[in-house]
Amino acid sequence: MRDARDIIIRPLVTEKTTNMMEEKKYAFVVARDANKIEIKNALEEIFDVKVKAVNTANFKGKQKRMGRYPAGFQPRWKKAIVTLTDDSKTIELFEGR
């Protein structure tokens, strides 16, 4: 079994995902081969929360060029939007030290 930190790569913080946090929805970049059950178990282990639902989406890498050379691609990635239960605590992404 993989470590939870290998499944959850990083939180995805954009203006849209910041607004979703009010509804207890959080977005994460996850490993491309991770399924919904693995994502749910990893989040519950790392953040000690109760997960209600997990929605995932796969994204193709965008085409990029460097000067006149042939185009290459950015890497593919997977996004997970996680909904927490009503009685669960929130995930603190912006903690001060």
NORGIGI-V857022 format. One record per residue. RES is the residue in one letter. SS is DSSP state (alpha for helix, beta for strand, coil for the rest). OMEGA is omega in whole degrees, 0 to 359 (NA if undefined). Layout:
# NORGIGI-V857022
res = (RES/RES)
ss = (SS/SS)
omega = (OMEGA/OMEGA)
This chain:
# NORGIGI-V857022
res = (M/R/D/A/R/D/I/I/I/R/P/L/V/T/E/K/T/T/N/M/M/E/E/K/K/Y/A/F/V/V/A/R/D/A/N/K/I/E/I/K/N/A/L/E/E/I/F/D/V/K/V/K/A/V/N/T/A/N/F/K/G/K/Q/K/R/M/G/R/Y/P/A/G/F/Q/P/R/W/K/K/A/I/V/T/L/T/D/D/S/K/T/I/E/L/F/E/G/R)
ss = (coil/coil/coil/alpha/alpha/alpha/alpha/beta/beta/beta/beta/coil/coil/coil/alpha/alpha/alpha/alpha/alpha/alpha/alpha/alpha/alpha/coil/beta/beta/beta/beta/beta/beta/coil/coil/coil/coil/coil/alpha/alpha/alpha/alpha/alpha/alpha/alpha/alpha/alpha/alpha/alpha/alpha/coil/coil/coil/beta/beta/beta/beta/beta/beta/beta/beta/beta/coil/coil/coil/beta/beta/coil/coil/coil/coil/coil/coil/coil/beta/beta/coil/coil/coil/beta/beta/beta/beta/beta/beta/beta/beta/coil/coil/coil/coil/coil/coil/coil/coil/coil/coil/coil/coil/coil)
omega = (182/176/182/181/173/181/179/184/179/173/179/185/174/179/181/181/176/177/180/182/177/180/182/174/183/181/181/167/185/177/185/182/180/176/186/181/178/179/179/181/180/180/178/179/185/189/180/179/176/183/178/183/177/174/182/177/177/181/174/177/180/179/180/177/173/181/183/185/179/184/173/182/169/182/174/180/183/180/175/174/188/176/179/178/182/182/180/175/181/177/181/180/183/180/174/178/NA)
